[in-house]
């Protein structure tokens, strides 16, 4: 319950809170006791302070002044510690203990002390169904007798016992009803051999794939032409269709035939394709036609079979296991009924504290968690679960009626993965659970073969395709040319001689062992993968370009001093090619190839060591410039839009406009490629005008439909320097009847320093028409302070390094930067937000808006429900 609820619902809600006050005080004091007895952490302190503030505000409305003052004193003492943040010292711990003890001496309101709160009732509705599932279910006969029955057995062995954590005291068994509700065991279904249709030529790779699949128990039928395959699909749909690279053009027809079959099928129909191209454009096309996995060739039969097994065994293995932690039994019954009808095993726990004891026994694939429970709420329980190594990656989904954005962020920050809002439709619940468990099982299966033995137990290499895909996603972003990080290629000296000396199997183990060594010495966010022929790839997303060479040299020297079991204790030496993002590669293959070429060129000259790639874009410039000219004359440019969403509950429609240019073979050039090429060719002014004109037209059309968005539009310094552009833009806005505050023109902080006089004139002109300026890439320091004084600047976008929420110094610097911006009346935007933990950290730092794939990927239209966003 929130303090604002009382104003909305009045005396009735206030009386309800009064009856719940004893329980709330018990929970608050129990949380304080756990901190004093089991150790101090910032997250639990923040929750304790927030609870004290909330209950204090409500107590004042109940005229419980003494209790409200005591709670306020507790909140006021803890809050300064959270602002730093830091843990309390000995004296401060003693003072917090005194403040907690003082709460017990305060009298509760009379109605609170005399209240009797009944347990939750069972709500039963009529026979309303959706897709065959009841929306609310009547308790079956003898339901309550099932509490305390044995847990369903899991077919697969569970993970090793995790590290111990400090136990929490539970209520005596004699005073509480058994809190565990289990359901009858469901035996895994007996399934026939999965049928695979393989469309391909009769070459060695295809034969090896078929042989390995049959050895694993798959029923494989090989087809040499598309027509016979489609006829077989129509007659009886298989479990999986595999398409060789020589039939890549057929996946469109196959996908079209599968679409209606998938809709009517009660089991998945997978489509896997091999392809000579696996760049972002090719993968996007494959996804759109219904392909579940695209595997780049050349590849091995083992790799293809491993990918197929990842898909099928995650779906057709043991039933999905879902633990439901919920104290409201009517809600538990509802979720159990739906999930069991979908063939899943469920295990319900009504007491949050006892759930910790049951985790290893049940070993769930996913946990459905209620947010508010007596004894230990969902946020605290999630934090405790995440301390257990075996469950660090287990999806935790909150199923709650809580709509407060702050509370949701708090839950996500504690380690939750998502929120599902009550009431939830059965099909949505099934879909949410199925998709998350499927992905988790696929990742678990993918990681299993890559475990490294020996000194690097538990260290796992990434899949090569996953690493390259991650780099491709970075290259597809508009700031690719200016972002930190890059791709490192470690190439073993004389790999053929080494392989001949120790044998093929030992050589493969050596590369895995060396890769595991790199993982333990690389950055926390680096990805490491084997690349074949004695090569290892390292993707680093954090090092600035001028530091990347030293970073690579440090890793090279470390690995040269190490001895490896697979190399019979000898030292091994790698040369390293480094291609940073700022070098301007447009594709991940170009990054890898140019890094390798740098190594080979150096070796040819007799050099050894680390070799940087400085510029890979020169050869592509002429073709790209010609495409820009053609796009300006005949079309070819495209705008996509990414929402910029408030973390403070505002509902204004705001989007970043992003430029795209279509190239050959379905390739899409981003602004990071187009803008530098257009600047070199003297075309950037025309490109900027095209973007502005189309954005203003779109705003005008949207306004006529009753909704006016604000668009953030990137602008080059060359356009700012052109004095005619300010007048042209003013006339454009006036003729379209679009107000100036409907746009914000974005400039990079580093660019603004190159011509401060031109920027000052532009700022004055923009203020005159009501348009604001957004400064991108801003950091704390002298430059940031100077820019804050420009009254035309309405928004700032923080530099990407502030997204490193695991660095306390960076968090403190961001918090100071946000405070400075707010003092000058600027709103703060964080771009490139990719996950919930990052969003939660930005929220706690005071950032106003976020933009990135966590919110929504860029799309062709202005489609985002700002009023319904649950950020």
C-alpha positions in Angstrom: 0.0 0.0 0.0 1.3 3.4 -0.9 0.9 6.7 1.0 -0.7 8.3 -2.1 -3.5 5.7 -1.9 -5.1 7.3 1.1 -5.8 10.5 -0.8 -7.3 8.5 -3.7 -9.4 6.0 -1.7 -10.0 7.9 1.6 -11.0 6.7 5.0 -11.8 3.1 3.9 -8.2 2.5 2.7 -6.9 4.2 5.8 -8.9 1.9 8.1 -7.6 -1.1 6.1 -4.0 0.0 6.6 -4.7 0.4 10.3 -5.7 -3.2 10.6 -2.5 -4.3 8.8 -0.2 -2.0 10.9 0.9 -4.7 13.4 2.0 -7.0 10.5 3.9 -4.2 8.8 5.7 -3.2 12.0 6.6 -6.8 12.7 8.1 -7.1 9.1 10.0 -3.9 9.5 11.5 -4.8 12.8 12.4 -8.3 11.5 14.2 -6.8 8.6 16.2 -4.6 11.0 16.9 -7.6 13.2 18.3 -9.5 10.2 20.6 -6.7 9.4 21.9 -6.5 13.0 22.4 -10.3 13.3 23.4 -11.4 9.8 25.4 -8.5 8.3 24.8 -5.2 6.6 24.1 -4.6 3.0 23.0 -1.4 1.1 20.0 -2.9 -0.6 18.3 -4.2 2.6 19.1 -0.9 4.3 17.4 1.0 1.5 14.3 -1.2 1.8 14.3 -0.7 5.6 14.5 3.1 5.2 11.8 3.2 2.5 9.5 1.1 4.7 10.1 3.3 7.7 9.3 6.5 5.6 6.1 5.0 4.2 4.7 3.6 7.5 5.6 6.9 9.2 3.6 8.9 6.7 0.6 6.7 7.2 0.9 6.7 11.0 0.7 10.5 11.0 -2.7 10.3 9.3 -3.8 7.9 12.0 -2.6 10.4 14.7 0.0 7.9 15.9 2.5 10.8 16.3 5.0 9.1 18.6 5.3 6.0 16.4 5.5 8.2 13.3 8.4 10.3 14.9 10.3 7.1 15.8 10.0 5.8 12.3 11.0 9.1 10.8 14.1 9.2 13.0 15.1 5.7 11.7 14.6 6.8 8.1 16.4 10.1 8.6 19.4 8.4 10.1 19.8 5.7 7.4 19.2 8.0 4.4 22.5 9.9 4.4 24.3 6.5 4.4 22.4 5.5 1.2 23.3 8.8 -0.5 27.0 8.0 -0.4 26.4 4.9 -0.4 28.3 3.2 2.4 27.7 0.7 5.2 27.4 2.0 8.8 30.4 2.0 11.1 30.3 0.5 14.7 28.8 3.6 16.3 26.2 4.0 13.5 25.2 0.4 13.8 24.7 0.9 17.6 22.5 4.0 16.9 20.4 2.1 14.3 19.9 -0.6 16.9 18.7 2.0 19.4 16.2 3.4 16.9 14.9 0.0 16.1 14.5 -0.9 19.8 12.7 2.4 20.3 9.9 1.3 18.0 8.8 -1.4 20.4 8.1 1.1 23.1 5.6 3.1 20.9 1.9 2.4 21.2 -0.1 1.3 18.1 -3.4 2.9 17.4 -6.3 1.3 19.3 -7.9 -0.2 16.2 -4.6 -1.6 15.1 -4.0 -3.4 18.4 -7.5 -4.8 18.6 -7.8 -5.8 14.9 -8.2 -9.4 13.8 -7.0 -9.8 10.2 -8.5 -12.8 8.5 -6.6 -14.9 6.0 -7.0 -14.5 2.3 -10.3 -15.9 1.0 -10.8 -18.1 -2.0 -12.5 -16.2 -4.9 -14.5 -18.5 -7.2 -16.1 -17.3 -10.4 -18.4 -18.9 -12.9 -17.2 -21.1 -15.7 -15.3 -18.4 -17.6 -12.7 -19.9 -19.9 -10.0 -18.7 -22.3 -8.3 -21.1 -24.7 -9.5 -24.0 -22.6 -8.1 -22.7 -19.3 -10.3 -21.5 -16.4 -9.5 -17.9 -15.4 -10.1 -18.7 -11.7 -10.6 -22.3 -10.4 -12.6 -23.8 -7.6 -10.5 -25.7 -5.0 -10.5 -29.4 -5.8 -11.7 -31.8 -3.1 -9.1 -32.5 -0.5 -6.8 -29.8 -1.9 -5.6 -28.6 1.5 -4.6 -32.2 2.5 -2.0 -32.2 -0.2 0.2 -29.7 1.8 3.4 -31.4 2.8 3.4 -34.2 0.2 6.8 -35.3 -1.3 8.4 -33.2 -3.9 8.2 -34.3 -7.6 11.4 -36.1 -8.5 13.6 -34.6 -11.2 15.0 -36.9 -13.8 18.3 -35.0 -14.2 20.7 -34.6 -11.3 20.7 -31.2 -9.7 23.7 -28.9 -9.5 26.3 -29.3 -6.8 25.4 -27.9 -3.4 25.9 -24.1 -3.4 27.8 -22.1 -0.9 26.1 -21.7 2.5 24.3 -18.5 3.4 23.3 -17.2 6.7 19.9 -18.9 7.6 16.9 -17.0 8.6 14.9 -18.0 11.6 11.4 -19.4 10.8 8.4 -19.4 13.1 8.1 -22.6 15.2 6.3 -25.4 13.5 3.8 -25.7 16.2 2.6 -22.1 15.7 2.3 -22.2 11.9 0.5 -24.2 9.4 2.7 -26.2 7.1 3.8 -23.7 4.4 4.6 -26.0 1.6 2.1 -27.1 -1.0 3.2 -29.6 -3.5 1.3 -31.2 -6.4 1.2 -34.8 -7.5 4.2 -35.9 -9.5 3.8 -35.8 -13.3 5.8 -38.4 -15.1 7.8 -37.1 -18.1 5.9 -38.0 -21.3 7.1 -40.8 -23.4 7.9 -39.4 -26.8 8.6 -41.0 -30.1 11.9 -40.3 -32.0 11.8 -36.8 -33.3 11.5 -36.5 -37.0 14.0 -34.3 -38.9 13.6 -33.4 -42.6 17.0 -32.5 -44.1 17.1 -30.5 -47.4 20.5 -30.6 -48.9 23.0 -32.0 -51.4 24.6 -35.4 -50.9 28.0 -34.1 -49.7 30.2 -35.2 -46.8 28.9 -32.6 -44.4 25.3 -33.5 -45.0 26.0 -37.2 -44.6 27.9 -36.6 -41.4 25.1 -34.5 -40.0 22.5 -37.2 -40.8 24.7 -39.9 -39.3 25.2 -38.1 -36.0 21.5 -37.2 -35.7 20.5 -40.8 -36.3 23.0 -41.9 -33.7 21.3 -39.6 -31.1 17.9 -41.3 -31.9 16.5 -38.8 -34.4 14.5 -40.1 -37.4 16.1 -38.3 -40.4 14.8 -38.1 -43.9 17.0 -36.5 -46.6 15.5 -34.5 -49.4 17.3 -33.3 -52.5 14.8 -30.8 -53.8 12.4 -28.2 -52.3 9.3 -29.6 -54.0 9.5 -33.0 -52.4 10.3 -31.5 -49.0 7.2 -29.2 -49.1 5.0 -32.1 -50.1 6.3 -34.1 -47.1 5.7 -31.2 -44.8 2.1 -30.9 -45.9 1.5 -34.6 -45.4 3.0 -34.7 -41.8 4.9 -31.9 -40.2 8.2 -33.0 -38.7 9.8 -31.7 -35.5 12.6 -30.0 -37.3 13.6 -28.9 -40.8 17.3 -28.5 -41.6 18.2 -26.5 -44.8 21.8 -26.7 -46.2 23.5 -23.5 -47.4 23.1 -24.6 -51.1 19.3 -24.2 -50.6 19.3 -20.9 -48.7 16.9 -19.3 -51.2 14.3 -21.9 -50.3 13.8 -20.8 -46.7 11.3 -18.2 -47.7 9.0 -20.8 -49.2 9.6 -23.2 -46.4 8.8 -20.5 -43.8 5.6 -19.6 -45.6 4.5 -23.2 -45.6 5.3 -23.6 -41.9 3.5 -20.5 -40.7 -0.1 -22.0 -40.8 1.2 -25.4 -39.7 2.9 -23.9 -36.6 -0.3 -22.1 -35.7 -2.3 -25.3 -35.6 0.4 -27.6 -34.2 0.4 -28.6 -30.6 4.2 -28.9 -30.7 7.0 -26.7 -32.0 8.2 -27.1 -35.6 11.8 -25.9 -35.7 13.5 -24.5 -38.8 17.4 -24.4 -38.9 19.3 -23.1 -41.9 23.0 -23.2 -42.8 24.2 -20.0 -44.6 27.4 -18.7 -46.1 26.3 -15.3 -44.8 25.4 -14.7 -41.2 25.7 -10.9 -40.8 22.9 -8.9 -39.1 21.0 -8.4 -42.3 21.0 -12.2 -43.1 20.0 -13.1 -39.6 17.2 -10.6 -39.6 15.9 -11.9 -42.9 16.0 -15.5 -41.5 14.1 -14.5 -38.4 11.4 -12.8 -40.4 10.8 -15.9 -42.5 10.5 -18.1 -39.4 14.0 -19.5 -39.0 14.9 -20.5 -35.5 18.6 -20.7 -35.9 21.0 -19.6 -38.7 24.4 -21.3 -38.7 27.3 -19.8 -40.6 29.3 -22.0 -42.9 31.9 -23.4 -43.1 31.1 -25.4 -40.0 31.3 -28.9 -38.7 28.7 -31.6 -38.3 29.2 -31.6 -34.6 28.4 -27.9 -34.4 25.2 -28.3 -36.4 24.1 -31.3 -34.3 24.8 -29.4 -31.1 22.6 -26.5 -32.3 19.8 -28.9 -33.1 20.1 -30.6 -29.8 19.9 -27.2 -28.0 16.6 -26.5 -29.7 14.9 -29.9 -29.4 16.1 -31.2 -26.1 15.2 -28.0 -24.3 11.6 -28.5 -25.6 11.3 -32.3 -25.4 13.3 -33.2 -22.3 11.9 -33.2 -18.7 8.7 -31.2 -18.1 9.4 -27.6 -17.1 9.6 -27.2 -13.4 8.1 -24.1 -11.9 8.3 -23.1 -8.2 5.5 -20.8 -7.1 6.2 -18.7 -4.0 2.9 -17.1 -3.0 1.1 -16.8 0.3 -2.3 -16.3 -1.4 -3.6 -19.8 -2.0 -6.2 -18.8 -4.5 -3.5 -17.2 -6.7 -1.4 -20.3 -6.2 -4.2 -22.6 -7.3 -4.8 -20.4 -10.4 -1.2 -20.5 -11.5 -0.9 -24.3 -10.7 -4.0 -25.1 -12.7 -2.8 -23.3 -15.8 0.8 -24.5 -15.8 -0.1 -28.1 -15.0 -2.6 -28.2 -17.9 0.4 -27.1 -20.1 2.3 -30.2 -19.0 4.6 -28.5 -16.4 5.5 -29.6 -12.9 4.7 -27.1 -10.2 5.7 -26.8 -6.6 4.0 -24.2 -4.4 5.5 -22.7 -1.3 3.4 -20.4 0.9 6.1 -19.3 3.3 9.0 -17.4 1.7 11.5 -18.4 4.3 10.9 -22.1 3.8 11.4 -21.7 0.0 15.1 -21.4 0.5 15.2 -25.0 2.0 13.3 -26.4 -0.9 15.3 -24.9 -3.8 17.9 -27.6 -4.0 15.3 -30.4 -3.6 13.0 -29.2 -6.4 15.7 -27.5 -8.6 13.2 -25.3 -10.5 13.7 -24.1 -14.1 11.8 -20.9 -13.1 10.5 -19.2 -10.0 7.2 -17.3 -9.9 7.4 -14.9 -7.0 4.8 -12.8 -5.2 6.1 -9.4 -4.2 4.5 -9.0 -0.8 4.6 -11.9 1.7 4.8 -12.0 5.5 8.1 -12.8 7.1 10.2 -12.1 4.0 9.1 -10.1 1.0 9.9 -11.1 -2.6 12.6 -8.5 -3.0 14.6 -9.8 0.0 14.0 -13.4 -1.0 15.2 -12.8 -4.5 18.5 -11.3 -3.1 19.0 -14.4 -1.0 18.3 -16.7 -3.9 20.9 -14.9 -6.1 23.5 -15.5 -3.4 23.3 -19.2 -4.2 25.6 -20.1 -7.1 23.4 -22.8 -8.4 20.4 -20.4 -8.8 22.2 -17.2 -10.0 20.8 -17.6 -13.5 17.4 -19.2 -12.7 14.7 -16.9 -14.0 12.7 -15.2 -11.3 9.5 -13.6 -12.5 7.3 -11.5 -10.1 3.6 -12.1 -10.4 2.1 -9.1 -8.7 -0.5 -6.4 -8.7 2.1 -3.8 -7.9 2.1 -0.9 -10.4 4.5 1.4 -8.6 7.5 1.9 -10.9 9.9 2.5 -8.0 9.0 -0.8 -6.4 9.3 -2.6 -9.6 12.8 -1.3 -10.2 13.7 -2.2 -6.7 12.6 -5.8 -7.4 14.6 -5.9 -10.7 17.6 -4.5 -9.0 17.5 -7.2 -6.4 17.9 -9.8 -9.2 14.4 -10.3 -10.6 14.1 -10.9 -14.4 10.6 -9.5 -15.1 7.2 -8.5 -13.9 3.9 -10.1 -14.8 0.9 -8.0 -13.7 -2.1 -9.5 -12.0 -4.6 -10.4 -13.3 -2.8 -12.3 -16.1 -4.4 -14.3 -18.9 -3.7 -18.0 -19.0 -2.1 -17.9 -22.4 0.2 -15.0 -21.4 1.3 -16.9 -18.3 2.1 -20.0 -20.3 3.9 -18.1 -22.9 6.0 -16.1 -20.4 7.1 -19.2 -18.5 7.7 -21.3 -21.6 9.9 -18.8 -23.4 12.1 -18.1 -20.4 12.5 -21.7 -19.5 13.3 -22.7 -23.1 16.0 -20.1 -23.4 17.5 -21.0 -20.0 17.6 -24.7 -20.9 19.2 -23.9 -24.3 21.9 -21.8 -22.7 22.5 -24.5 -20.1 22.8 -27.1 -22.8 25.1 -24.9 -24.9 27.4 -24.3 -22.1 27.7 -27.9 -20.9 30.2 -29.2 -23.5 32.4 -26.1 -23.2 33.5 -26.6 -19.6 37.2 -26.4 -19.0 38.9 -28.8 -16.7 42.1 -28.5 -14.6 43.0 -25.2 -13.1 40.1 -23.4 -14.8 37.2 -25.5 -13.5 33.9 -23.8 -14.0 35.2 -21.4 -16.7 33.4 -21.6 -19.9 34.2 -20.3 -23.4 31.5 -18.5 -25.3 30.2 -19.9 -28.5 32.0 -18.3 -31.5 28.7 -17.4 -33.2 27.4 -15.7 -30.0 30.5 -13.6 -29.7 30.4 -12.5 -33.4 26.7 -11.8 -33.1 27.3 -9.6 -30.0 29.9 -7.6 -32.0 27.5 -7.3 -35.0 24.9 -5.8 -32.7 27.4 -3.2 -31.5 28.3 -2.4 -35.1 24.6 -1.9 -35.9 24.3 0.9 -33.4 24.5 4.5 -34.5 27.5 5.3 -32.3 29.6 2.3 -33.5 32.4 4.5 -34.8 32.8 6.3 -31.5 32.2 3.6 -28.9 34.9 2.0 -26.8 36.1 -1.5 -27.2 36.8 -3.8 -30.1 37.7 -7.3 -31.3 41.0 -9.0 -30.4 42.3 -12.0 -32.4 44.9 -14.1 -30.6 46.8 -16.2 -33.1 49.1 -19.0 -31.9 52.6 -19.0 -33.3 53.2 -22.1 -35.5 49.9 -23.9 -34.7 50.5 -26.7 -37.2 53.8 -27.6 -35.5 52.2 -27.5 -32.1 49.3 -29.7 -33.2 51.7 -32.2 -34.8 53.8 -32.3 -31.6 51.0 -33.0 -29.1 48.2 -34.4 -31.3 44.8 -33.1 -32.4 42.8 -33.8 -29.2 45.5 -32.2 -27.0 45.7 -29.2 -29.3 42.0 -28.6 -29.0 42.3 -28.9 -25.2 45.2 -26.5 -25.2 43.2 -23.8 -27.0 40.3 -24.3 -24.6 42.7 -24.1 -21.7 44.3 -20.9 -23.1 40.8 -19.4 -23.6 39.9 -20.2 -20.0 43.0 -18.4 -18.9 42.1 -15.3 -20.9 38.6 -15.3 -19.4 40.0 -15.2 -15.9 42.3 -12.3 -16.8 40.1 -10.3 -19.2 37.5 -7.7 -18.3 34.3 -8.7 -16.5 32.2 -8.1 -19.6 34.6 -9.6 -22.1 33.5 -12.6 -24.2 36.1 -15.2 -25.2 35.6 -17.9 -27.9 37.8 -20.3 -29.9 38.0 -19.5 -33.6 39.8 -22.6 -35.1 43.4 -23.0 -36.3 44.9 -22.0 -33.0 43.0 -18.7 -32.8 41.0 -17.2 -29.9 38.6 -14.2 -30.2 38.2 -11.7 -27.4 35.4 -9.1 -27.5 36.0 -6.2 -25.2 33.2 -3.6 -24.9 34.8 -1.2 -22.4 38.5 -0.2 -23.2 38.9 3.1 -24.9 40.7 2.8 -28.3 43.9 4.4 -27.1 44.1 1.9 -24.2 43.1 -1.3 -26.2 46.6 -1.9 -27.5 48.1 -1.9 -23.9 45.2 -4.1 -22.7 46.0 -6.7 -25.4 49.7 -6.5 -24.7 49.1 -7.2 -21.0 47.0 -10.3 -21.9 49.7 -11.5 -24.4 52.5 -11.2 -21.8 50.4 -12.9 -19.1 49.6 -15.9 -21.3 53.2 -16.2 -22.5 54.4 -16.6 -18.8 51.8 -19.4 -18.1 52.3 -23.1 -18.6 49.4 -25.3 -19.7 48.7 -29.0 -19.0 47.7 -29.8 -22.6 51.1 -28.4 -23.9 53.0 -30.7 -21.6 54.0 -27.8 -19.3 55.6 -25.7 -22.1 55.0 -22.0 -22.7 53.0 -20.9 -25.7 53.1 -17.6 -27.5 50.3 -15.7 -29.3 50.4 -12.7 -31.6 47.4 -10.4 -31.3 45.6 -8.4 -33.9 43.4 -5.6 -32.5 40.5 -3.9 -34.4 38.7 -1.3 -32.3 35.3 0.0 -33.2 36.7 3.4 -34.0 38.6 1.8 -36.9 35.4 2.0 -38.9 34.6 -1.6 -39.9 31.1 -2.1 -41.0 30.8 -5.8 -40.4 32.2 -8.2 -37.8 33.9 -10.3 -40.6 35.8 -7.2 -41.6 37.0 -6.6 -38.0 38.2 -10.2 -37.7 39.8 -10.4 -41.2 41.6 -7.1 -40.8 42.9 -8.0 -37.4 44.2 -11.3 -38.8 45.7 -9.5 -41.8 47.6 -7.2 -39.4 49.1 -10.2 -37.8 50.1 -11.9 -41.1 51.6 -8.6 -42.4 53.7 -8.2 -39.3 54.8 -11.8 -39.3 55.8 -11.4 -42.9 58.1 -8.6 -41.9 59.6 -10.7 -39.0 57.7 -8.9 -36.3 55.9 -10.4 -33.3 53.6 -8.8 -30.7 50.4 -6.8 -30.7 49.2 -5.0 -33.9 46.5 -2.4 -34.2 44.2 -1.8 -37.1 43.8 2.0 -37.6 41.3 2.3 -40.5 39.3 -0.3 -42.3 36.7 1.9 -43.8 38.8 3.5 -46.6 38.1 0.8 -49.2 34.3 1.0 -48.6 34.0 4.8 -48.8 33.6 5.4 -52.5 30.8 2.9 -52.9 29.0 4.2 -49.8 29.4 7.8 -51.0 27.8 6.9 -54.3 24.9 5.3 -52.5 24.4 8.4 -50.5 24.2 10.5 -53.6 21.7 8.2 -55.1 19.6 8.1 -51.9 19.4 11.9 -51.9 18.2 11.9 -55.5 16.0 8.9 -55.8 15.3 7.6 -52.2 17.0 4.9 -50.2 17.3 6.6 -46.9 15.0 5.4 -44.1 14.2 6.6 -40.6 13.7 4.3 -37.7 12.6 5.4 -34.2 13.5 4.3 -30.7 11.5 5.5 -27.7 13.0 7.6 -24.9 11.1 6.7 -21.8 10.8 8.5 -18.5 11.9 6.9 -15.3 9.8 9.4 -13.3 6.3 8.4 -14.6 6.0 11.1 -17.3 4.0 10.0 -20.4 5.3 12.4 -23.1 5.9 10.7 -26.5 9.6 11.0 -27.2 11.6 9.2 -29.9 15.1 9.2 -31.2 15.1 9.4 -35.0 17.8 7.2 -36.5 19.1 7.3 -40.1 19.4 4.1 -42.2 20.6 3.6 -45.7 19.8 0.3 -47.6 22.8 -1.2 -49.5 23.4 -4.4 -51.5 22.4 -7.9 -50.3 19.9 -6.6 -47.8 22.6 -4.8 -45.9 21.6 -1.7 -43.9 24.1 1.1 -43.2 23.7 3.0 -40.0 24.3 6.6 -39.3 27.7 5.7 -37.8 28.7 4.7 -41.4 26.7 7.2 -43.4 27.6 10.5 -41.6 31.4 10.3 -41.8 31.2 9.3 -45.5 28.7 12.2 -46.2 31.0 14.6 -44.3 34.0 13.6 -46.4 32.0 14.0 -49.6 30.5 17.4 -48.7 27.0 15.8 -48.6 26.2 16.0 -44.9 24.2 19.3 -45.1 21.9 17.7 -47.6 21.6 14.5 -45.5 20.7 16.5 -42.4 18.1 18.5 -44.3 16.5 15.3 -45.6 16.3 13.9 -42.0 14.9 17.2 -40.6 12.3 17.5 -43.4 11.0 14.0 -43.0 10.9 14.3 -39.2 8.9 17.5 -39.3 6.5 16.0 -41.8 6.0 13.0 -39.5 5.3 15.2 -36.5 2.8 17.2 -38.5 1.0 14.1 -39.6 1.0 12.7 -36.0 -0.3 16.0 -34.7 -3.3 16.0 -37.1 -4.3 12.7 -35.4 -4.3 14.3 -32.0 -0.9 13.2 -30.7 2.3 15.3 -31.0 5.6 13.5 -30.3 8.9 15.0 -29.6 11.7 13.8 -31.9 15.4 13.9 -31.0 17.4 14.4 -34.2 21.1 14.1 -34.6 22.8 17.0 -36.4 26.3 17.5 -37.8 28.6 20.4 -36.9 28.8 21.2 -40.7 25.0 21.9 -40.7 25.3 24.1 -37.6 28.1 26.1 -39.3 25.8 26.8 -42.3 24.0 30.1 -41.3 21.2 29.4 -43.8 20.0 26.2 -42.0 18.6 28.0 -39.0 16.3 30.2 -41.2 15.4 27.1 -43.4 14.4 25.1 -40.3 12.3 28.0 -38.9 10.5 28.3 -42.2 10.0 24.5 -42.4 8.4 24.4 -38.9 6.2 27.3 -39.6 4.9 26.0 -42.9 4.2 22.6 -41.3 2.5 24.2 -38.3 4.8 22.3 -35.9 6.0 24.0 -32.7 9.7 24.3 -32.1 9.6 22.3 -28.9 8.5 19.2 -30.9 12.1 18.7 -31.8 15.4 18.6 -30.0 18.6 18.8 -32.1 21.4 16.6 -30.9 25.1 17.5 -31.1 28.1 15.7 -29.6 29.9 17.4 -26.7 33.3 16.9 -28.4 31.9 18.5 -31.7 30.6 21.6 -29.9 34.1 22.6 -28.8 35.4 22.6 -32.3 33.5 25.8 -33.3 32.0 27.4 -30.2 31.1 30.6 -32.0 29.0 28.7 -34.6 27.3 26.7 -31.8 26.5 29.9 -29.9 24.8 31.5 -32.9 22.9 28.2 -33.6 21.8 28.0 -30.0 20.4 31.5 -30.1 18.5 30.8 -33.3 17.1 27.6 -31.9 15.9 29.3 -28.7 14.1 31.9 -30.9 12.0 29.2 -32.5 11.5 27.1 -29.3 13.7 24.1 -30.3 16.0 22.7 -27.7 19.5 21.3 -28.0 20.6 17.9 -26.7 24.3 17.3 -25.9 25.4 13.7 -26.4 28.4 12.0 -24.8 28.7 14.5 -21.9 30.9 13.7 -18.9 31.7 15.2 -15.6 34.4 17.8 -15.6 35.2 21.3 -16.9 33.6 20.7 -20.4 30.4 19.4 -18.8 30.2 22.4 -16.5 30.7 24.8 -19.4 28.0 23.2 -21.5 25.5 23.2 -18.6 25.5 27.0 -18.7 24.1 27.1 -22.3 20.4 28.0 -21.8 19.4 26.5 -25.2 20.5 23.0 -24.0 17.5 21.3 -22.7 18.7 17.7 -22.5 22.1 15.9 -22.0 22.9 12.3 -22.9 25.5 10.9 -20.6 28.6 9.1 -22.0 28.3 5.3 -22.4 30.9 4.7 -19.7 28.3 5.7 -17.1 26.4 2.5 -17.9 29.1 0.5 -16.0 26.9 0.3 -12.9 29.2 -2.3 -11.2 31.9 0.5 -10.7 31.2 2.4 -7.5 33.4 5.4 -8.6 31.6 5.7 -11.9 28.2 5.5 -10.1 29.3 8.4 -7.8 30.5 10.5 -10.8 27.2 9.9 -12.6 25.2 10.9 -9.6 27.2 14.1 -9.3 26.7 14.8 -13.0 23.0 14.3 -12.8 22.7 16.6 -9.8 24.7 19.3 -11.7 22.4 19.0 -14.7 19.3 19.3 -12.6 20.7 22.4 -10.9 21.0 24.0 -14.4 17.5 22.8 -15.4 18.7 20.1 -17.8 17.0 16.7 -18.2 19.3 13.7 -18.3 19.0 10.8 -20.8 21.0 7.5 -20.6 21.3 5.9 -24.1 22.1 2.3 -25.0 20.4 0.7 -21.9 20.3 -3.0 -22.5 19.1 -4.7 -19.3 17.0 -4.2 -16.2 19.9 -4.0 -13.8 21.3 -1.1 -15.8 18.0 0.7 -15.9 17.6 0.2 -12.1 21.1 1.6 -11.4 20.3 4.7 -13.6 17.1 5.3 -11.8 18.8 5.3 -8.4 21.3 7.8 -9.8 18.5 10.2 -10.7 18.6 9.9 -14.5 15.3 11.2 -16.0 15.0 9.1 -19.2 16.5 6.0 -20.7 16.8 4.8 -24.3 18.0 1.5 -25.7 17.0 -2.1 -26.5 15.9 -2.7 -22.9 13.0 -0.3 -23.6 12.4 -1.3 -27.2 14.4 -1.8 -30.4 14.2 0.8 -33.1 11.2 0.4 -35.4 9.8 2.0 -38.5 6.9 3.8 -36.8 6.2 5.7 -33.6 4.8 2.6 -31.8 5.2 2.6 -28.0 2.6 2.8 -25.2 4.2 5.4 -23.0 1.2 5.5 -20.7 1.4 1.8 -20.1 5.2 1.5 -19.8 6.3 -0.4 -16.6 9.8 0.9 -16.4 
